[in-house]
């Protein structure tokens, strides 16, 4: 069970990528008090499945949302990388792809103070989030 942490001052609202799922991870993060949107919240279902990554990344940048995602390979795909750079997105991805939903949410919650501190910088930025640390990735 997740204890309530609240949404830290200085942390913008969050947008969760579909790679984190639309039910369990958002539920855990919301139960902890975080303000967030999923792609289902923003685009509806099943339209969320058709939204290309550059489109929702640009929206996140325009609205100042911080992105939580699972896929750090985004920095190698030119169109998505360009959307992050051009829209000045601040994104945090899990350093391990083989996690269950409670573990995914737990990694973000465990590193929330560091994530919030990193968000003091303007984007674009990309961090890998692990169980015990976050580290900045080159874009």
C-alpha positions in Angstrom: 0.0 0.0 0.0 1.3 3.5 -0.9 1.4 6.2 1.7 0.3 9.7 0.7 3.2 11.9 -0.3 1.3 14.7 -1.9 2.3 16.6 -5.0 5.7 18.3 -4.2 5.9 22.0 -4.6 8.0 22.7 -7.7 7.0 19.5 -9.5 4.8 20.4 -12.5 1.8 18.1 -13.3 2.7 14.8 -14.9 1.9 13.1 -18.2 2.3 9.3 -18.2 3.2 7.5 -21.4 1.1 4.5 -22.4 4.2 2.3 -21.8 3.4 2.6 -18.0 -0.1 1.4 -18.5 -3.3 3.4 -18.0 -4.6 1.8 -14.7 -2.3 0.4 -12.1 0.7 2.9 -12.2 -1.5 5.9 -12.5 -3.7 4.6 -9.6 -0.7 4.2 -7.3 0.8 7.6 -8.2 -2.5 9.3 -7.7 -3.0 7.5 -4.4 0.3 9.0 -3.4 -1.1 12.5 -4.1 0.5 13.2 -7.5 -1.3 15.3 -10.1 -1.2 13.5 -13.4 -2.8 12.8 -16.8 -2.5 9.6 -18.8 -2.9 9.5 -22.6 -6.3 8.0 -22.1 -7.3 11.0 -19.9 -6.1 13.4 -22.6 -7.2 11.7 -25.8 -9.8 9.2 -24.7 -9.8 5.5 -25.4 -9.1 4.0 -28.0 -7.8 7.3 -29.6 -4.8 7.2 -27.1 -3.4 4.2 -28.9 -3.3 6.0 -32.2 -1.5 9.2 -31.0 2.0 9.3 -32.2 4.8 9.9 -29.7 5.9 13.2 -31.2 2.3 14.6 -30.9 1.8 13.9 -27.2 5.4 14.9 -26.4 4.8 18.3 -28.1 1.6 18.7 -26.0 3.5 17.9 -22.8 6.0 20.5 -23.7 3.4 23.1 -24.5 1.5 22.5 -21.2 4.7 22.3 -19.1 3.9 18.7 -18.1 6.7 16.5 -16.9 6.7 13.1 -18.7 7.1 9.8 -16.9 7.8 6.9 -19.3 9.4 3.5 -19.5 11.4 3.8 -22.8 14.8 5.5 -22.6 15.5 4.6 -26.3 13.4 7.7 -27.2 16.7 9.6 -27.4 17.8 7.4 -30.3 14.6 7.8 -32.4 15.1 11.0 -34.3 11.5 12.2 -34.6 10.7 11.6 -30.9 14.1 13.1 -29.9 13.3 16.2 -32.0 9.9 16.5 -30.3 11.6 16.4 -26.9 14.2 18.9 -27.9 11.9 21.3 -29.8 9.2 21.3 -27.1 11.7 21.5 -24.2 10.2 18.4 -22.6 11.4 17.3 -19.1 11.2 13.5 -19.2 12.0 10.7 -16.7 12.2 7.1 -17.9 12.7 3.9 -15.9 16.2 2.5 -16.1 14.8 -1.1 -16.1 12.1 -2.2 -18.5 11.3 -5.4 -16.7 9.3 -4.2 -13.7 5.8 -4.8 -12.5 3.4 -1.9 -12.1 3.9 -1.5 -8.3 7.7 -1.5 -8.9 7.5 1.1 -11.7 5.4 3.4 -9.5 7.7 2.7 -6.6 10.8 3.8 -8.5 9.3 7.1 -9.4 8.0 7.7 -5.8 11.3 6.7 -4.2 13.2 9.3 -6.4 10.5 12.0 -6.2 12.6 14.5 -4.4 15.4 14.2 -7.0 12.9 14.3 -9.8 11.4 17.5 -8.4 14.9 19.1 -8.0 15.8 18.2 -11.6 12.6 19.9 -12.7 13.9 23.2 -11.5 15.9 23.2 -14.7 14.2 24.1 -18.0 13.9 21.4 -20.5 14.8 19.7 -22.6 16.1 17.0 -20.3 15.9 13.2 -20.0 16.7 11.2 -16.8 16.9 7.5 -16.2 15.1 6.6 -12.9 16.3 3.6 -11.0 15.5 2.2 -7.6 18.3 4.1 -5.8 19.2 7.0 -8.1 18.4 9.1 -11.1 21.0 10.0 -13.8 20.9 12.5 -16.6 21.0 11.0 -20.1 22.4 12.8 -23.2 19.8 13.8 -25.7 
